[in-house]
Amino acid sequence: MSAGILELDKGMVIGSTWHNLPQYICVDRPITLQEAMDIMDYPLEKQQLFRWRTGAVSEAPKPEKIQAWCIVRTDHNTVLVPHVGNRFDVINNKALLNRVDAGLLQVYPELQIESVGTLWNGATAFINIKLDEFQIKGDKSPTVSRLMYYNPLGAGAYKACAHDVRIVCNNTLKMAEVEGLANKTLKKIRHTATAADKIKEHLVDLAEVQMHLKKHIEELTYLTLLPVTEQEIKIYLDQIIPIPTHKSHDPSVADRARTIAINKRELIRANMENEAYLEGDITRSRYALLQATTQWLDHNVIKGGDKGALAWDSLVGARSNLKATAFNTLLKM
């Protein structure tokens, strides 16, 4: 299934999950290190691969001649990865978490483990750490920043990044990875003996993202202090969603393009009037216009579509780029 949670998997999440699978336990408190260890602690072993060649003598090949291995979960005698190279080094996920605990969680005790789990019967293991939470005055929804790392075994390198996705399954894990790629914090680390230290060092570096986050909060707060006029809204919309003026051989095509653009602009205007998200003086600020645009991109663009696909689409490609353009436009306008 797309969630990636199979019969041998285990996990724990603060809050609820969309998939409601019993393998993942939902709690209303931070996850303890011991609970995370219990989930991460399962035996992995790199075992040599070979086959008998037709007509060959009945003896096993010498180890130095073998160039292929598989990764086995030995507690269930299950092959998790059918083939890895000779330089691939298996590190138990518990040992990896121990290194991250010593270098990160103990150094920053305010950090919380928000979710931890395995996917694909243990072929992937992840941990999501709640880094910081902030709320702009007048905005009814808080924003949470997070750090994560995951081990996809033979499906690729270890990956670690900063992001703001609540990870509860394979879909949301991939969303977090894409956001880390977009915000340039994603780091890929090869499965070598030094991988655990490199992951820990990168996560420690990312913990310092808080300094950049504070700057971003200051910029968002600055936008709440700037009232926006009707003329400024028009200038902004002309840059973000311009109304097409080019002519077409088919007048109906040109009319449809103009209608689509006008409807998009009206949706953003309508979002500004929606008191469900903002309150007080900031409802007519540049910040309100930014949130109205984000709300349109995240919820109004695809009608009746899959929510997971919509969330993914909002993190990459045109929608992600448009969010950045909207923010920079309002900041410099």
Backbone hydrogen bonds in HBPLUS format (Angstrom, degrees):
<---DONOR---> <-ACCEPTOR-->    atom                        ^
c    i                          cat <-CA-CA->   ^        H-A-AA   ^      H-
h    n   atom  resd res      DA  || num        DHA   H-A  angle D-A-AA Bond
n    s   type  num  typ     dist DA aas  dist angle  dist       angle   num
A0004-GLY N   A0001-MET O   3.02 MM   3  5.62 149.2  2.11 115.4 123.6     1
A0170-ASN N   A0003-ALA O   2.80 MM 167  4.99 162.2  1.83 133.8 136.8     2
A0120-TRP N   A0004-GLY O   2.65 MM 116  5.32 167.3  1.67 164.7 166.4     3
A0009-ASP N   A0006-LEU O   3.12 MM   3  5.50 158.4  2.17 114.5 121.3     4
A0118-THR N   A0010-LYS O   2.90 MM 108  5.71 144.0  2.03 158.5 170.2     5
A0011-GLY N   A0023-GLN O   3.14 MM  12  6.28 135.2  2.35 147.9 137.3     6
A0025-ILE N   A0011-GLY O   2.92 MM  14  6.19 160.7  1.96 140.8 135.5     7
A0012-MET N   A0116-VAL O   2.85 MM 104  5.56 153.9  1.92 163.3 169.4     8
A0116-VAL N   A0012-MET O   3.01 MM 104  5.56 154.4  2.08 156.8 163.9     9
A0013-VAL N   A0025-ILE O   2.91 MM  12  6.29 155.2  1.97 159.9 164.9    10
A0027-VAL N   A0013-VAL O   2.87 MM  14  6.16 159.4  1.91 157.1 161.7    11
A0014-ILE N   A0114-GLU O   2.98 MM 100  5.59 149.2  2.08 170.0 173.6    12
A0015-GLY N   A0027-VAL O   2.78 MM  12  5.82 163.4  1.81 164.8 169.2    13
A0024-TYR N   A0021-LEU O   3.20 MM   3  6.04 161.5  2.23 123.7 127.6    14
A0031-ILE N   A0113-ILE O   3.21 MM  82  5.33 168.5  2.22 159.3 156.4    15
A0036-ALA N   A0032-THR O   3.06 MM   4  6.38 157.3  2.11 147.9 154.2    16
A0037-MET N   A0033-LEU O   2.81 MM   4  6.08 153.2  1.88 149.6 157.9    17
A0038-ASP N   A0034-GLN O   2.91 MM   4  6.17 157.5  1.96 149.3 154.4    18
A0039-ILE N   A0035-GLU O   3.22 MM   4  6.48 148.5  2.32 141.7 149.2    19
A0040-MET N   A0036-ALA O   2.94 MM   4  6.16 156.2  2.00 149.9 157.0    20
A0041-ASP N   A0037-MET O   2.87 MM   4  5.78 131.9  2.11 151.3 161.8    21
A0045-GLU N   A0072-VAL O   2.93 MM  27  5.25 145.9  2.05 145.7 155.9    22
A0072-VAL N   A0045-GLU O   2.83 MM  27  5.25 169.9  1.84 156.2 158.6    23
A0047-GLN N   A0070-CYS O   2.88 MM  23  5.43 159.2  1.93 156.7 162.3    24
A0070-CYS N   A0047-GLN O   2.83 MM  23  5.43 157.1  1.88 155.8 162.8    25
A0049-LEU N   A0068-ALA O   2.89 MM  19  5.45 160.8  1.93 145.7 139.4    26
A0056-ALA N   A0053-ARG O   2.96 MM   3  5.38 160.8  1.99 138.3 137.8    27
A0059-GLU N   A0057-VAL O   2.89 MM   2  5.80 132.9  2.12 109.3  94.7    28
A0065-LYS N   A0062-LYS O   2.87 MM   3  5.46 153.3  1.94 119.0 127.8    29
A0066-ILE N   A0063-PRO O   3.07 MM   3  5.39 157.6  2.12 109.8 116.8    30
A0069-TRP N   A0084-VAL O   3.38 MM  15  5.40 154.3  2.45 152.2 153.3    31
A0084-VAL N   A0069-TRP O   2.79 MM  15  5.40 139.3  1.96 141.6 147.8    32
A0071-ILE N   A0081-VAL O   2.92 MM  10  4.98 160.8  1.96 142.6 148.9    33
A0080-LEU N   A0071-ILE O   2.83 MM   9  5.67 148.6  1.92 151.8 162.3    34
A0081-VAL N   A0071-ILE O   3.32 MM  10  4.98 165.0  2.34 134.5 136.2    35
A0073-ARG N   A0078-THR O   2.72 MM   5  5.14 170.9  1.72 159.7 159.8    36
A0076-HIS N   A0073-ARG O   3.25 MM   3  5.99 154.4  2.32 116.7 123.1    37
A0077-ASN N   A0073-ARG O   2.87 MM   4  5.65 107.8  2.41 135.3 153.3    38
A0078-THR N   A0073-ARG O   3.08 MM   5  5.14 160.1  2.12 138.9 140.0    39
A0088-PHE N   A0085-GLY O   3.27 MM   3  5.56 162.4  2.30 108.9 114.2    40
A0089-ASP N   A0191-HIS O   2.77 MM 102  5.29 149.2  1.87 138.6 144.8    41
A0095-ALA N   A0092-ASN O   3.05 MM   3  5.34 118.7  2.44 104.3 118.5    42
A0096-LEU N   A0092-ASN O   3.08 MM   4  6.43 152.4  2.16 149.9 158.4    43
A0097-LEU N   A0093-ASN O   2.94 MM   4  6.16 157.6  1.99 144.5 149.8    44
A0098-ASN N   A0094-LYS O   2.91 MM   4  6.17 150.9  2.00 146.6 154.8    45
A0099-ARG N   A0095-ALA O   3.19 MM   4  6.47 151.3  2.28 142.6 148.6    46
A0100-VAL N   A0096-LEU O   3.13 MM   4  6.49 155.5  2.19 147.6 154.2    47
A0101-ASP N   A0097-LEU O   2.80 MM   4  6.00 154.8  1.86 151.3 158.7    48
A0102-ALA N   A0098-ASN O   3.05 MM   4  6.25 165.0  2.07 148.9 151.8    49
A0103-GLY N   A0099-ARG O   3.07 MM   4  6.19 156.1  2.13 144.9 151.5    50
A0104-LEU N   A0100-VAL O   2.79 MM   4  5.50 135.5  1.99 144.2 152.8    51
A0105-LEU N   A0100-VAL O   3.39 MM   5  6.82 151.0  2.48 135.4 143.2    52
A0106-GLN N   A0101-ASP O   2.91 MM   5  5.91 155.6  1.97 167.4 163.7    53
A0107-VAL N   A0104-LEU O   3.10 MM   3  5.09 122.8  2.44  94.9 110.0    54
A0108-TYR N   A0104-LEU O   2.83 MM   4  6.00 152.2  1.90 157.0 164.3    55
A0111-LEU N   A0108-TYR O   3.04 MM   3  5.86 169.1  2.05 126.5 130.1    56
A0112-GLN N   A0130-LYS O   3.38 MM  18  5.13 164.0  2.40 136.3 140.9    57
A0130-LYS N   A0112-GLN O   2.67 MM  18  5.13 151.9  1.75 161.3 165.4    58
A0114-GLU N   A0128-ASN O   2.84 MM  14  5.62 148.0  1.94 147.5 157.5    59
A0115-SER N   A0128-ASN O   3.36 MM  13  5.14 161.1  2.40 135.1 135.9    60
A0128-ASN N   A0115-SER O   2.77 MM  13  5.14 165.7  1.79 163.6 161.2    61
A0117-GLY N   A0126-PHE O   3.12 MM   9  5.61 161.9  2.15 147.1 148.4    62
A0126-PHE N   A0117-GLY O   2.90 MM   9  5.61 163.5  1.93 162.4 166.7    63
A0119-LEU N   A0124-THR O   2.77 MM   5  4.99 153.0  1.84 144.9 147.0    64
A0122-GLY N   A0119-LEU O   2.98 MM   3  5.29 140.8  2.13 106.8 118.4    65
A0124-THR N   A0119-LEU O   3.14 MM   5  4.99 156.9  2.20 145.5 142.2    66
A0123-ALA N   A0120-TRP O   3.22 MM   3  5.31 162.9  2.25 106.0 111.2    67
A0125-ALA N   A0151-ASN O   3.11 MM  26  5.25 144.7  2.24 127.9 138.4    68
A0151-ASN N   A0125-ALA O   2.78 MM  26  5.25 158.6  1.82 155.9 163.1    69
A0127-ILE N   A0149-TYR O   3.11 MM  22  5.88 149.2  2.21 164.6 173.4    70
A0149-TYR N   A0127-ILE O   3.26 MM  22  5.88 151.2  2.34 154.2 162.7    71
A0129-ILE N   A0147-LEU O   2.69 MM  18  5.06 178.0  1.69 165.8 166.5    72
A0147-LEU N   A0129-ILE O   2.83 MM  18  5.06 157.7  1.88 147.0 154.7    73
A0131-LEU N   A0145-SER O   2.85 MM  14  5.44 151.3  1.93 139.4 144.8    74
A0132-ASP N   A0145-SER O   3.28 MM  13  5.26 158.8  2.32 130.0 132.0    75
A0145-SER N   A0132-ASP O   2.80 MM  13  5.26 165.2  1.82 152.0 157.1    76
A0134-PHE N   A0143-THR O   2.90 MM   9  5.47 162.1  1.93 159.0 164.3    77
A0143-THR N   A0134-PHE O   2.81 MM   9  5.47 173.6  1.81 171.6 172.2    78
A0139-ASP N   A0136-ILE O   2.87 MM   3  5.38 163.4  1.90 138.9 142.6    79
A0279-GLU N   A0138-GLY O   2.90 MM 141  5.05 137.3  2.09 139.1 150.4    80
A0140-LYS N   A0277-TYR O   2.93 MM 137  5.47 175.9  1.93 164.4 163.2    81
A0146-ARG N   A0163-HIS O   2.73 MM  17  5.30 154.5  1.80 169.5 165.0    82
A0163-HIS N   A0146-ARG O   2.91 MM  17  5.30 157.3  1.97 141.7 146.4    83
A0148-MET N   A0161-CYS O   3.01 MM  13  5.72 153.7  2.08 161.8 167.5    84
A0161-CYS N   A0148-MET O   3.01 MM  13  5.72 152.8  2.09 155.0 162.2    85
A0150-TYR N   A0159-LYS O   2.89 MM   9  5.59 149.1  1.98 154.6 164.2    86
A0159-LYS N   A0150-TYR O   3.13 MM   9  5.59 161.6  2.16 155.6 160.9    87
A0155-ALA N   A0152-PRO O   2.95 MM   3  5.34 163.2  1.98 137.2 136.2    88
A0156-GLY N   A0153-LEU O   3.43 MM   3  6.34 155.2  2.49 126.3 126.6    89
A0158-TYR N   A0189-ILE O   2.85 MM  31  4.95 144.3  1.98 164.0 152.2    90
A0189-ILE N   A0158-TYR O   2.87 MM  31  4.95 159.0  1.92 135.9 142.1    91
A0160-ALA N   A0187-LYS O   3.12 MM  27  5.46 148.9  2.22 145.4 154.7    92
A0187-LYS N   A0160-ALA O   2.89 MM  27  5.46 154.6  1.95 156.0 164.6    93
A0173-LEU N   A0169-CYS O   3.05 MM   4  6.15 146.0  2.17 141.1 151.3    94
A0174-LYS N   A0170-ASN O   3.03 MM   4  6.25 157.5  2.08 149.7 154.0    95
A0175-MET N   A0171-ASN O   3.06 MM   4  6.42 147.9  2.17 142.0 151.5    96
A0176-ALA N   A0172-THR O   3.00 MM   4  6.23 157.2  2.05 146.4 151.2    97
A0177-GLU N   A0173-LEU O   3.02 MM   4  6.34 153.4  2.10 145.6 153.1    98
A0178-VAL N   A0174-LYS O   2.94 MM   4  6.19 159.1  1.99 150.1 155.0    99
A0179-GLU N   A0175-MET O   2.93 MM   4  6.21 156.4  1.99 149.3 156.1   100
A0180-GLY N   A0176-ALA O   2.89 MM   4  6.14 153.7  1.96 146.1 153.6   101
A0181-LEU N   A0177-GLU O   2.95 MM   4  6.25 145.6  2.07 143.9 153.5   102
A0182-ALA N   A0178-VAL O   2.90 MM   4  6.20 153.1  1.98 145.6 153.0   103
A0183-ASN N   A0179-GLU O   2.85 MM   4  6.11 155.3  1.91 152.7 158.8   104
A0185-THR N   A0180-GLY O   2.95 MM   5  5.16 146.6  2.06 151.9 156.6   105
A0186-LEU N   A0180-GLY O   3.04 MM   6  4.62 142.3  2.19 120.2 112.9   106
A0184-LYS N   A0181-LEU O   3.30 MM   3  5.08 158.2  2.35  97.3 102.9   107
A0192-THR N   A0190-ARG O   2.85 MM   2  5.67 128.5  2.11 110.7  94.7   108
A0195-ALA N   A0192-THR O   3.09 MM   3  5.36 166.5  2.11 116.7 119.1   109
A0198-LYS N   A0194-THR O   3.17 MM   4  6.43 158.9  2.22 153.1 159.5   110
A0199-ILE N   A0195-ALA O   2.88 MM   4  6.14 158.3  1.93 159.1 164.5   111
A0200-LYS N   A0196-ALA O   3.02 MM   4  6.23 167.2  2.03 149.9 153.4   112
A0201-GLU N   A0197-ASP O   2.89 MM   4  6.08 162.8  1.92 149.7 154.6   113
A0202-HIS N   A0198-LYS O   2.97 MM   4  6.14 156.4  2.02 145.1 151.3   114
A0203-LEU N   A0199-ILE O   2.96 MM   4  6.20 161.9  1.99 155.5 160.1   115
A0204-VAL N   A0200-LYS O   2.96 MM   4  6.17 154.2  2.03 150.1 157.4   116
A0205-ASP N   A0201-GLU O   2.99 MM   4  6.24 156.5  2.05 144.3 150.7   117
A0206-LEU N   A0202-HIS O   2.88 MM   4  6.17 150.5  1.96 145.0 153.7   118
A0207-ALA N   A0203-LEU O   2.88 MM   4  6.15 135.9  2.08 140.5 152.2   119
A0207-ALA N   A0204-VAL O   3.14 MM   3  5.06 126.9  2.44  92.2 106.1   120
A0208-GLU N   A0205-ASP O   3.07 MM   3  5.46 140.8  2.22 103.5 114.2   121
A0209-VAL N   A0206-LEU O   2.70 MM   3  5.01 157.7  1.75 110.5 117.4   122
A0210-GLN N   A0207-ALA O   3.36 MM   3  6.20 172.2  2.37 115.1 117.4   123
A0211-MET N   A0208-GLU O   3.04 MM   3  5.83 153.2  2.11 118.5 123.0   124
A0212-HIS N   A0209-VAL O   2.83 MM   3  5.14 116.0  2.25 104.4 120.4   125
A0213-LEU N   A0209-VAL O   2.73 MM   4  6.05 152.9  1.80 153.3 162.8   126
A0214-LYS N   A0210-GLN O   2.79 MM   4  6.00 153.1  1.86 147.9 153.6   127
A0215-LYS N   A0211-MET O   3.28 MM   4  6.58 149.7  2.38 136.8 144.1   128
A0216-HIS N   A0212-HIS O   3.00 MM   4  6.36 152.4  2.08 144.9 152.6   129
A0217-ILE N   A0213-LEU O   2.83 MM   4  6.19 153.9  1.90 152.6 160.0   130
A0218-GLU N   A0214-LYS O   2.97 MM   4  6.23 154.5  2.03 144.8 151.5   131
A0219-GLU N   A0215-LYS O   3.00 MM   4  6.35 148.8  2.10 144.1 152.6   132
A0220-LEU N   A0216-HIS O   2.91 MM   4  6.24 157.8  1.96 151.9 157.7   133
A0221-THR N   A0217-ILE O   2.82 MM   4  6.03 160.9  1.86 152.8 158.4   134
A0222-TYR N   A0218-GLU O   2.92 MM   4  6.07 148.2  2.02 139.4 148.4   135
A0223-LEU N   A0219-GLU O   3.11 MM   4  6.45 145.9  2.23 141.8 150.0   136
A0224-THR N   A0220-LEU O   3.27 MM   4  6.68 137.1  2.46 139.9 150.8   137
A0224-THR N   A0221-THR O   3.07 MM   3  5.17 129.8  2.33  97.1 110.5   138
A0225-LEU N   A0222-TYR O   3.09 MM   3  5.35 145.7  2.22 104.2 114.1   139
A0226-LEU N   A0223-LEU O   3.32 MM   3  5.40 164.0  2.35 104.0 108.7   140
A0287-TYR N   A0223-LEU O   3.33 MM  64  4.84 142.6  2.48 110.1 104.6   141
A0286-ARG N   A0226-LEU O   2.98 MM  60  5.91 142.7  2.12 159.5 170.2   142
A0228-VAL N   A0284-ARG O   2.92 MM  56  5.92 161.3  1.96 151.4 147.9   143
A0233-ILE N   A0229-THR O   2.91 MM   4  6.23 151.9  1.98 150.1 158.4   144
A0234-LYS N   A0230-GLU O   3.02 MM   4  6.28 158.1  2.07 146.8 152.0   145
A0235-ILE N   A0231-GLN O   3.01 MM   4  6.29 159.1  2.05 145.4 151.1   146
A0236-TYR N   A0232-GLU O   2.86 MM   4  6.03 160.4  1.90 147.7 153.3   147
A0237-LEU N   A0233-ILE O   2.86 MM   4  6.08 166.9  1.88 153.9 157.2   148
A0238-ASP N   A0234-LYS O   2.87 MM   4  6.01 150.2  1.96 147.2 155.6   149
A0239-GLN N   A0235-ILE O   3.25 MM   4  6.52 137.0  2.44 137.7 147.6   150
A0239-GLN N   A0236-TYR O   3.04 MM   3  5.29 131.7  2.29 100.5 113.2   151
A0240-ILE N   A0236-TYR O   2.93 MM   4  6.23 157.9  1.98 152.8 159.7   152
A0241-ILE N   A0237-LEU O   2.71 MM   4  5.29 151.3  1.79 137.5 147.3   153
A0253-VAL N   A0250-ASP O   2.95 MM   3  5.50 134.9  2.16 115.8 127.1   154
A0255-ASP N   A0251-PRO O   2.93 MM   4  6.12 161.8  1.96 152.0 157.5   155
A0256-ARG N   A0252-SER O   2.94 MM   4  6.04 152.5  2.02 138.8 146.2   156
A0257-ALA N   A0253-VAL O   3.04 MM   4  6.30 158.6  2.09 149.7 154.8   157
A0258-ARG N   A0254-ALA O   3.08 MM   4  6.33 160.2  2.12 149.8 154.7   158
A0259-THR N   A0255-ASP O   2.95 MM   4  6.13 157.5  2.00 146.9 153.6   159
A0260-ILE N   A0256-ARG O   2.91 MM   4  6.13 159.5  1.96 152.8 157.6   160
A0261-ALA N   A0257-ALA O   3.12 MM   4  6.32 163.9  2.15 146.7 150.7   161
A0262-ILE N   A0258-ARG O   2.94 MM   4  6.15 162.1  1.97 151.8 156.9   162
A0263-ASN N   A0259-THR O   2.90 MM   4  6.08 159.9  1.94 150.2 155.7   163
A0264-LYS N   A0260-ILE O   3.01 MM   4  6.28 154.3  2.08 148.7 155.2   164
A0265-ARG N   A0261-ALA O   3.07 MM   4  6.35 160.1  2.12 149.4 154.4   165
A0266-GLU N   A0262-ILE O   2.96 MM   4  6.22 151.4  2.04 147.8 156.0   166
A0267-LEU N   A0263-ASN O   2.97 MM   4  6.23 147.2  2.08 144.5 153.0   167
A0268-ILE N   A0264-LYS O   3.17 MM   4  6.53 155.0  2.23 148.8 154.4   168
A0269-ARG N   A0265-ARG O   3.04 MM   4  6.36 158.9  2.09 146.2 152.1   169
A0270-ALA N   A0266-GLU O   2.83 MM   4  6.04 155.9  1.89 147.3 154.2   170
A0271-ASN N   A0267-LEU O   2.93 MM   4  6.16 150.2  2.02 144.8 152.7   171
A0272-MET N   A0268-ILE O   3.13 MM   4  6.46 141.7  2.29 143.0 152.5   172
A0272-MET N   A0269-ARG O   3.15 MM   3  5.20 126.2  2.45  94.5 108.2   173
A0273-GLU N   A0270-ALA O   3.06 MM   3  5.27 135.5  2.27 100.4 112.5   174
A0274-ASN N   A0271-ASN O   3.15 MM   3  5.08 156.5  2.21 100.5 107.7   175
A0283-THR N   A0280-GLY O   3.41 MM   3  6.22 170.7  2.42 121.4 123.0   176
A0285-SER N   A0282-ILE O   3.17 MM   3  4.91 145.6  2.30 117.5 110.6   177
A0289-LEU N   A0285-SER O   3.18 MM   4  6.58 149.9  2.28 142.4 150.4   178
A0290-LEU N   A0286-ARG O   2.92 MM   4  6.24 149.9  2.01 146.6 154.9   179
A0291-GLN N   A0287-TYR O   2.90 MM   4  6.21 163.0  1.93 154.9 158.7   180
A0292-ALA N   A0288-ALA O   2.85 MM   4  6.00 149.0  1.94 143.2 152.4   181
A0293-THR N   A0289-LEU O   3.05 MM   4  6.23 147.6  2.16 139.6 147.4   182
A0294-THR N   A0290-LEU O   2.96 MM   4  6.28 159.9  2.01 150.8 156.4   183
A0295-GLN N   A0291-GLN O   2.83 MM   4  5.95 158.5  1.87 146.8 152.9   184
A0296-TRP N   A0292-ALA O   3.06 MM   4  6.21 150.9  2.15 136.2 143.8   185
A0297-LEU N   A0293-THR O   2.93 MM   4  6.24 160.1  1.97 151.0 156.2   186
A0298-ASP N   A0294-THR O   2.88 MM   4  6.03 155.1  1.94 151.1 157.7   187
A0299-HIS N   A0295-GLN O   2.97 MM   4  5.82 144.0  2.10 143.3 151.3   188
A0300-ASN N   A0296-TRP O   2.91 MM   4  4.67 140.9  2.07 118.4 130.1   189
A0310-LEU N   A0306-ASP O   2.94 MM   4  6.18 154.0  2.01 150.6 158.6   190
A0311-ALA N   A0307-LYS O   2.91 MM   4  6.11 160.2  1.95 149.9 154.6   191
A0312-TRP N   A0308-GLY O   2.97 MM   4  6.17 161.0  2.00 147.4 152.9   192
A0313-ASP N   A0309-ALA O   2.87 MM   4  6.02 160.0  1.91 146.3 152.1   193
A0314-SER N   A0310-LEU O   3.00 MM   4  6.20 137.9  2.18 141.9 152.7   194
A0314-SER N   A0311-ALA O   3.21 MM   3  5.16 128.1  2.49  92.3 105.7   195
A0315-LEU N   A0312-TRP O   3.00 MM   3  5.35 153.4  2.07 108.6 117.0   196
A0321-ASN N   A0317-GLY O   3.05 MM   4  6.27 164.7  2.07 156.6 161.4   197
A0322-LEU N   A0318-ALA O   2.84 MM   4  5.98 149.8  1.93 146.4 155.2   198
A0323-LYS N   A0319-ARG O   2.99 MM   4  6.26 148.7  2.09 147.0 154.4   199
A0324-ALA N   A0320-SER O   3.24 MM   4  6.59 160.8  2.28 149.0 152.9   200
A0325-THR N   A0321-ASN O   2.94 MM   4  6.20 154.8  2.00 146.4 154.0   201
A0326-ALA N   A0322-LEU O   2.83 MM   4  6.01 156.8  1.88 146.8 152.9   202
A0327-PHE N   A0323-LYS O   3.00 MM   4  6.27 165.2  2.03 152.7 155.9   203
A0328-ASN N   A0324-ALA O   3.01 MM   4  6.20 172.1  2.02 152.6 154.7   204
A0329-THR N   A0325-THR O   2.86 MM   4  5.91 153.1  1.93 147.1 155.1   205
A0330-LEU N   A0326-ALA O   3.04 MM   4  6.22 165.8  2.07 153.6 156.2   206
A0331-LEU N   A0327-PHE O   3.01 MM   4  6.17 149.1  2.11 146.7 155.8   207
A0332-LYS N   A0328-ASN O   3.12 MM   4  6.17 146.0  2.24 141.1 148.2   208
A0333-MET N   A0329-THR O   2.88 MM   4  5.67 125.2  2.19 143.5 157.1   209
